[in-house]
Amino acid sequence: MSPPAATTPKTGSAPGSDAVVEPSPFGNPRFTVFAAGNAINNIGEAVYATALPLLAYRLTGSLTVMTLLAAAVPVGMLLAPSLGWVADRWGPRALVVPGLLLQALAALVMNLVLHAGTPTPAALFVCALLVAIGAAAYRTGWMTGVPGMFPDCPVRARGTLNSLFFAATLVGPLVFSLCLPFLGYEGLLWLNLATFFAPVAVWAMGVHPPRVRPGTPGAPGAGRNWKLSEGWKAIVADRRVLDMLIVQVVLAITCGAGFEALVVYSLGHTWSLSDRAVSAVVTVMNACMLAGNLLVAQRKRIRPWITLTLGMTACGLSLLLLALPWWPVFLAAVALGALGEGAVLSTVVMMRVKYLPGPVLGRASGLMWLVTGGAALLSPAVTPALTEALGARGTFLVLGLGACSALWYLRRGRRDWLRPSAPVASEPNA
C-alpha cells in the first residue's frame, strides 16, 4: 500500500483569516488503518498504566515503588527534544519502529522478571523507563510524520488522533476492570505487550511516514542547520506558536494534576461523596474532556484563536464557579472546565502542525513538550501550598484568576493570528 501523492492541504482561507478548512481524515482509508493501530496501542498503554502500579503495590506494599514507576513517564519525556532532533535529522521513520520494538522488548523483560518471582524496584524502574522511552520515540515519530502521511488533512488528522488518545484513557481502565478477574495483573501486562505489534502490522501494510528524498525540503543535507536551538527560534519567531505555548503552560499549572487532586479531595471531603460517586464524577470529567477535544478536531472549519479563547474562558469560569458552595454549580463547573480543557489541548496539538515549519517540527514540538511537562510538574507543588494557605475555595479562586490571565495575553496577540500563514509542508514520497 503506497502513500498517495503529496498535495497542498487546504489549511488556509482568505487573507486575514486564521481559519483552517480541511476534509475529514476518515475519507482516507489509510488514515482509518493507521488510527486503528494507534488506538489499539494507546488502549494497551492505558491498561498498562493502570495495572503496573497496582501490581507493584501488591508485590511490595510500597507507595514509594508505585511513585517511582509513575515517575518513569515524565523522566522519559525529558528526551523529547532529542527525539525531535532525530525526527528532523533523519525523518520520522527513524523513530516509529525502533520505538515500538524498544517498548516491546522492555515490556517482555518486565513480564519475565515479574513471572520469575519478587522483582526488585530497580529492575521494575529500569524496564518501565525503557518502555516510556520507547513510547516517547514512537509518539514523536508518528506525530512528526502526520503531515507527510496525510497531506490533504494534516491538521484534522493530528486532532483526530489526539481525540482517539483521550478515548483510550477512558477505554483502558474499563478494559482493566472487565479483564482483571479473568487475566489477572500479569495477564493484562502480557495483553499490553501484544498491543505494541498493532502499529507494526500497520507499518507492514504500507501505512507509515514516506521516505524523504535527498535535496527536497526537510531532507537531510549538509547545508541545513540541525541545532536544537533552531526549534526554539521557530517557536519565538511566530507569535501564534508562542501564544499557544504560554496558554498551555498556564493550563498545565492551573488545571493540572494538582487541580485534579483538589477536585477529588473536595468531592470526598467537602461534598461527602462515596468512592463510587467520586469515580463517576471523574469519569464525567474525562468524557467532557474528550467531548471538548472532538468539538474542535471534527469541525470542518477551525478558527484556532476563537477556540483557544473560548476554551480558556470555560476553564477560568469553571475554576471561579468551583469556589461557590452549591453542589449543582460545582458539578456543572467540573464538566465545563473539562470541556474547555479538551478544546484547548486539541487546538494546541493541531495548530503545531499548521504553524511550525516542517524542517523543525520535531525539535520545536519536543521543546514545547519539555516546557509544558515542566509546568505540569508545578501543579502538584503549587496547588497543595495554596490549599494549605487559602483553603480549597480560595485555591479555586486563585487558579481561576491565573487561567483568566491567559485571556488577556491572547487578546493582545489577536492581530498576529489574523495574518495568513504558509500551508503545511508535506514530505515528498519515495
N, C-alpha and C positions, 0 to 999 in steps of 0.2 A: 504494500500500500504506500504509494509515494505521495508526498505533500503537494498540494495544488500550487500553481504558480503564484508568486507574490504579487499582490495588487495593492494599490493605495487605499488604506482604510478610510472610512467616512467618519473621521474624528474631528472634522472642522465644520463650521457653518458660516454664516455671513460674518464679514469683518466686524470686530467689535463685540462678538458674542463668545461666551465660554462654553456653549452647548456642545455636547458630544452626541452624534447621531450614528448609531450602528445597528446592523441587523442582529437578531438573536443568534448566539453561537450554536444553539441546538439545531439550526438549519444545516450545520456542517456535520456529517456522520462521524468524521474523525474526532470532532470535539466530544461527541457522546461517548465514544470508546475511551478517549483519554480521561474524561471526567469520571467514568465508571471505575477505572483502575485507580485513579487518585482517591475517590471516595472510599473504596474498599480499604486502601492503605490507611486513610485517616480514621476510619472506624476501628481498625485494628489497633492504632496508636491510642485511641481514646479508651479502649478496653485495657490496654497495657498500662496506661497512666492511672487507671482505677485499681487494677489488680495488683501491680507490683508493690506499692507502698503497704497495702493491706496484708499481702503475703509476708513482706519483710517484718511487719509488726507481729504477725502470728508466730514467726520463727524466732524473733529476737526479743519481743516485748519492749523494744526501744523506740521512743519517739525520735531520738537523735538519728537513728538509722533511717527512719521514714523521711526526716527532713533532709538528710544527706542525699538520698535518692532523688527527692524533689528538686534539689539544687543542681542536678546533672543537666537539666534542660537549659536554665539560664546560663550555666557555665559553657555549654555547647554553643550557645548563641553568641558568645564572645568572639567566635571565629567568623561571624557573618561578614565583616568587611573583607577578610582574607578570601573567603569563599566567593564573594562578589568579584574580587580581583581575578580569581581563577576563571569565573564565567566570562568576564570581559576579555581576558587574555587569550583563552583557548576555546571559548564558546560554551554554551550551557551543556552540550553533550559530554563535556569532561567531568561533570558532576553527577548527572542523574543516575546512571547505572552504578558507578563506583559507590555513591552514597547509599543506594539500596542494598548493594552487596555487603557494605560495611555494617549496615543495620542488621541484615540477616545473620552475618557471621557472629556479631556481638550478641544478638539475641539467642543464637544457638548455643554459644558458650555459656551464657547466663542460665539457660534452661538446663543444660547438662550439669552445671555447678549446683543448681537447686535440687536436681534429681538425685545427685550423689549424696546429699546429706546437708547438714547445717552449714550454710555458707558464711564466710567472713564478710563483715561490712565493706572492707576494702575491695574484695573481689566483686561484690554487687555494684559498688560505686563505679569501678572501672568499666564494667560491662554496660551499666546504664549510661555512663558518659560517652562511650563509643557509639551506643545506639543513638544518643542525642546528636552527636557529631554527624553520623550518617544521615539522620533525618534532616539536619540543617543543610547538608550538602545537596540532598535530593530536592528539598524545597527551593533552595537557591537556583538549582538547575532548571526546574520546570517554570519557576516564576520569571526568570530572565528569558526563557525560551518561548513564552506565550506569544509575543509579537511575531516571531518567525513562524510558529506553528499555525496561528490563526490570524493572518494579516488583514482579513476583512473585518474582524471584530475584536481586536486585541483588548480594548478597554472592558467591554462587556464580558469577554471570556475570562479575564482576570477577576472581575467582580463575581461572576457566577461560580468560579472555583472557590472563591473565598466564602460564598454562601454555603457551598457544599461542605466546607470545613466546619462552619458553625453548626450545620445539621449533624455532622459526625459527632460533635461534642454532646449532642442530645441523644443520638442513637447508641453511642458507645456504652454509656452507663446502663442503658436499657438492655443491651446485649449481655453485659456483665451480669445483671440481675437475673436474667432469664436462663443463662447458660451455667452460672456458678454451681447450682445443685447437681448438674449432670457432668460437668467437665472438671470442676474444682479449679483452684488457683493455677496450678501448673498447666492444666489443660487449656486454660484461657491464654496463658503465655505461649503455648505451642500454636494456638489459633492465631495469635498476633504474628508469630513468625511466618505462618503461611500467607498472611495478607501482604507481606513485603513483595511477594512474587507476582501480585496482580499488575503493578506498573511495569514489571519486567516483561510480562506477557504482552502488555500494550505496546511496549517498545518493539518486541519481536514482530508485532503486526504492522510495524512501519509508522506508528504514530509517535513521533519524537521530534525534538528540535532539528531543523535542517542543518546540513553542513554549511560552513561559511567559506566561500571561495577566496583564495588569496587575492588581495588587491581591491576587494569590494568594501563598502562601508561596514565598519565593525569587525573586519577580518584582522587577524594578527598580522603585524607588519613592523619592520624595523623603524619606520618613521613615526610610529604612534607613541604617545606618552602613556605609559602604563602605571604611573604613580598613583597610589591610593588617594593622594590629595586631590587628584582630578575629580574624583567623585564628590568631594566636599565643595569644590569650586562650582560644580554643576548645581548643587543644592542652593548655594547662596546667590548664584547668578540669576535665578528665576524666583521672583518674589512669591509666586504661587506655590512653588515647591517648599520654600522656607515657611510660608504660612501654614501649609499642611503639617510640616514637622512640628511647628510650635503648637498648633492645635492638638496634635496627637500627644505631645508631651503633657500639655495641660490636662487632657482627658485621662492619660495614664496615672497622673498624680491624684486627680480629684475623683475618678471613678474606677480606680484600680483594685488590687487585691485587698487593700486596707478598707476601702469603702464597702466592698462586698462582705468582708468580715463584720463590719459595723452593722450592716443591714441584717445579717443573720443574728448577731447579738441582740439587736433591737427587737427582732421578731420573737425571740425567746424570752428576753429579759423584760422589755417594756410592754409587749403585747401578749406575753404568756402563751405563745403558740406551742403545740406539741411538735416533736421532731418530724412527724409525718407532715404536719401542716407547713412547717418551715421548708421541708423538701419540696412541697408542692409550689410554694412561692418562688423558690429558686428555679424550679422548672419553668414557671411562668416568665421569670426574668430571661432565662436562656431562650425561650420561644420568642419573646418580644425582640430580643437582640437579633435573632435570625430573621424575623419579620422586617425589622428596620433594614437589615442588610439586603433582603430581597427587594424591598421597595425601591432601592436605588439601583441595584445590579440588573434588575429585569425591566427597567424603563428603557424605551427606545431612544428617548431624548433625555440626556442627563445634563443638568446645569450644576457643576460642582460647587460654585460659591454659594448658591442657594441651598443646596443640600447640606453643606458644612454649617451654614448659618442656622438653618432650621434644626439640625441635629444637635448643635451645641446649645441652642436655645432650649430644646427639650431637656437636655442634660442639666443645664443650670437651673431651670424652673423646677425640675423634679427634686433636685437637692434642696432647694429652698422649701418646697412643699413637705419634704420628709420631716422637717422640723415642727410641723403642726401636730397637735395632739389628737388627731382624728384618724381612726383606723381606715375608713374608706379612702380618705385622701392619701394616706401612707401607701396603701396597696396600689392606687392609681398612679402615684408618683413613681413607685418602683417600676411599673410597666412602662410609663412614659420615658423614664431615664434609659431603660434598656433599649427601647425603640430608637431613641436618639443616638445612643452609643453605637448601635448596629449600623445606622445610616452613616455616621461619621467614619467609622472604620472601613466600610465598603467604599466610600468616596475616596478615602486616602489611598487605599491599595490600587484602585482603578486609575486614579489620576497620576500615580507614579509612572504608569505605562505611557500615559499621554504626554506628560511634560518633561520627563527625564530623557536626555539624548540616549539613543540606543547604545553607542560605544561605551558609555559609563553607567548604564543601567544597573549592572551588578554591583559595582563599587558604591554608587550613591545609595542604592537600596540597602546594602549591607551596613553602611554608616548610619542610615536612618533607623534601622532595626536596633543597632547598638545604642543610639541615643534614647530611643523610646523604651528600650529594655531597661536602661539605667533609670529612666524616670519611673518605670513601673516598680522598680525596687524601692523607690522612695515612699510609695503609697503605704506599705505595711509599717513604715517607720513614722511617717507624718501623722497618719490617722489616729493611732493609739495615743500619741503625745497630745494631740488636740483633744481627744476624748477625755483624757485624764485631767486636762486643764479646764475644758469648757462643758463637758458632758456630751452625750450623743447628739442632742438637738442643736447645741451650739456648734458642734463639729459639722453637722449638715449645713448650717448657715454659712460657715467659713468656706467649706468646699463649694457650695453653690456660688458664692461671690467669686471664688477662684475660677470656676468654669465660665462664669459670665465675662471674665476679663478677656477670654478668647474672642468674644463677640466684638469687643472694642477693637481688637487687633485686626480681625477680619474686615471690619468696616473701613479701617484706614487703608487697607490694600485693595479695596474693591476695584479701582481703576485698572490695576495690573491684571486682574482676572479677565477683563474685557478685551484685552489685546489679542489678536489672532495668533495662534501658535502653529508651528510646522506639524504636519501629520506624523504619526508614529512611523519610525523607520523599521522596516522588517528586513530580516536577513535573507539573502538570495538562497535559493535551493541548490543542493548539489545535483 
